[in-house]
Amino acid sequence: MAPRDPEAKRRALLEAALAEFAEHGIAGARVDRLAGRAGCSAGLVYTYFGSKEELFDAVFDEVVVRTTEQAPITPHDLPEYAGALFDGQTAHPEVMRLATWHRLEQQGGRPAIEAVTRANQAKIDAIRQAQEEGRLSTRFTAPELLMLTINTASMWALQNQEISDLGPSDHAARRATVVEAVRRLVEP
C-alpha cells in the first residue's frame, strides 16, 4: 500500500481547481468535478479548504505567488517586467481567465486576498523608491504606474478577438509593443 501524502493531495486539488475555476468561474465550478480531476473525493476539498470559495482564494493566492516568483518586479526596468508579465500571460492563459473570474465574481462583500494585497504593496513601494531615485517618471503616482504597467502587459489577453486581431499577431511583435509602451510611460 502506498503511503498517504496529504501535501500531494492538496497540490493536486489546487491544480485541478485552477483548471476548473478558469473554465467555469466560482459559481459554475463543481466540487465533485474538480475532485475527480484531482483523483480524490469531494470531501477532501472541504477537509483541506473549508468551502469552494476558500479553495478559489487558495488557488488565486497560489497563482499570485507563482507569478511573483516567475516575473518579479524590476522597478529599474519596468518595461522588461511588463514583457515578463506578457510572456507569462501568453504561456498560461488559464491564469488570465482565473483573474477575469475573480474580477467578475469577487466584487464587493468579500475581503481582499491577502497575497494580492501584499504583492501589490511591495511593487508600489519598489516603484516609489525608483521614482524617488529619479529612475522612473513621476508623471504618474507609483500605484498608477503599477496599474498602467500591468494593464499594458495584459492588453492582448484582456481584449476580445476582434480587437486583438487589429494589432500584430505574433508574440515577439506584441511583446515589443508592450515593452515600448511601458518604456515611454516610465522614462523620466
C-alpha positions in Angstrom: 0.0 0.0 0.0 1.3 3.4 -1.0 1.9 5.9 1.9 -0.5 8.7 2.2 0.8 12.1 1.1 -1.6 14.9 2.2 0.5 17.6 0.6 0.4 15.8 -2.8 -3.4 15.6 -2.5 -3.6 19.3 -1.6 -1.4 20.2 -4.6 -3.5 18.0 -6.9 -6.6 19.8 -5.6 -5.1 23.2 -6.2 -4.1 22.3 -9.8 -7.5 20.8 -10.6 -9.2 23.8 -9.1 -7.2 26.2 -11.2 -8.4 24.4 -14.3 -12.0 24.1 -13.0 -12.2 27.8 -11.9 -10.5 29.1 -15.0 -13.0 27.2 -17.1 -16.2 27.8 -15.1 -15.6 30.5 -12.6 -16.7 30.2 -8.9 -20.4 29.9 -9.5 -20.1 27.4 -12.3 -17.3 25.3 -10.8 -18.4 21.9 -9.3 -16.6 20.5 -6.3 -17.3 16.9 -7.5 -15.9 17.7 -10.9 -12.7 19.2 -9.6 -12.2 16.4 -7.1 -12.5 14.0 -10.0 -9.8 15.9 -11.9 -7.6 15.6 -8.8 -8.3 12.0 -8.3 -9.8 12.3 -4.8 -13.1 12.6 -3.1 -15.1 15.8 -2.9 -14.9 15.6 0.9 -11.2 16.4 0.8 -12.0 19.8 -0.7 -13.9 20.7 2.4 -11.3 19.0 4.7 -8.4 21.0 3.2 -10.1 24.2 2.2 -13.4 24.5 4.0 -15.5 25.7 1.1 -15.4 26.2 -2.7 -14.9 30.0 -2.1 -11.9 29.3 0.2 -10.5 27.0 -2.4 -10.8 29.7 -5.0 -9.0 32.1 -2.7 -6.2 29.5 -2.1 -5.8 29.0 -5.9 -5.7 32.7 -6.5 -3.2 33.1 -3.7 -1.1 30.3 -5.3 -1.2 32.0 -8.7 -0.2 35.3 -7.3 2.8 33.8 -5.5 3.8 31.8 -8.6 3.5 34.9 -10.9 5.5 37.0 -8.4 8.3 34.4 -8.4 8.3 33.9 -12.2 8.0 37.6 -13.1 9.5 39.5 -10.1 9.1 43.3 -10.4 12.1 45.1 -11.6 11.4 48.7 -10.8 14.6 49.9 -12.5 13.3 48.1 -15.7 9.5 48.2 -15.7 9.4 47.7 -19.4 11.0 44.3 -19.1 8.8 43.5 -16.1 5.8 44.2 -18.4 7.4 41.9 -21.0 7.8 39.1 -18.5 4.2 39.5 -17.4 3.1 39.4 -21.1 5.2 36.2 -21.6 3.5 34.6 -18.5 0.0 35.5 -19.6 0.6 34.1 -23.1 2.1 30.9 -21.7 -0.6 30.5 -19.1 -4.0 31.8 -20.4 -5.8 29.9 -17.7 -4.3 32.4 -15.2 -5.8 35.3 -17.1 -9.2 33.5 -17.2 -9.0 33.0 -13.4 -8.2 36.6 -12.9 -11.2 37.6 -15.0 -13.5 35.3 -13.0 -12.0 36.9 -9.9 -12.9 40.4 -11.1 -16.4 39.3 -12.1 -17.3 37.3 -9.1 -15.4 38.7 -6.2 -16.5 42.3 -6.4 -17.8 43.7 -3.1 -18.7 41.8 0.0 -15.6 39.6 0.1 -12.3 40.7 1.7 -9.3 41.2 -0.4 -7.0 38.3 -0.9 -4.0 39.0 1.3 -1.4 37.6 -1.1 -2.6 40.1 -3.8 -2.6 43.0 -1.3 1.0 42.2 -0.1 2.3 41.7 -3.6 0.9 44.9 -4.9 2.1 46.9 -1.9 5.6 45.6 -2.4 5.5 46.5 -6.1 4.2 50.0 -5.3 6.9 50.5 -2.7 9.6 49.5 -5.2 8.3 51.8 -7.9 8.0 54.7 -5.4 11.6 54.2 -4.4 12.8 54.1 -8.0 10.8 57.3 -8.6 12.5 59.0 -5.6 15.9 57.9 -7.0 15.0 59.6 -10.3 15.0 56.3 -12.3 11.3 56.4 -13.1 8.9 59.2 -14.2 6.9 60.9 -11.6 4.2 61.9 -14.1 2.1 59.2 -12.5 2.0 58.0 -8.9 3.5 54.7 -8.0 0.1 52.9 -7.9 -0.8 54.4 -11.2 2.4 53.3 -12.8 1.9 49.8 -11.5 -1.7 49.7 -12.9 -0.6 51.1 -16.2 2.3 48.6 -16.5 0.1 45.6 -15.6 -2.7 46.7 -17.9 -0.4 47.4 -20.8 1.2 43.9 -20.3 -2.4 42.4 -20.3 -3.8 44.4 -23.2 -4.0 41.4 -25.6 -5.1 38.9 -23.0 -8.0 41.1 -21.9 -9.4 42.0 -25.3 -11.8 40.1 -27.4 -10.5 38.5 -30.6 -11.9 41.3 -32.9 -9.9 43.9 -31.1 -6.7 41.9 -30.5 -6.6 41.0 -34.2 -6.2 44.7 -35.1 -2.6 44.6 -33.8 0.4 42.4 -34.6 -0.4 38.7 -34.4 3.0 37.2 -33.4 4.2 37.0 -29.9 7.5 38.9 -30.4 5.8 41.9 -32.1 3.2 42.1 -29.4 5.8 41.8 -26.6 7.9 44.6 -28.3 4.8 46.8 -28.3 4.2 46.2 -24.6 7.8 46.9 -23.7 8.0 50.0 -25.8 4.7 51.4 -24.5 5.8 50.9 -20.9 9.2 52.4 -21.6 7.5 55.6 -22.8 5.3 55.7 -19.7 8.1 55.4 -17.2 11.1 57.2 -18.7 11.9 60.3 -16.6 
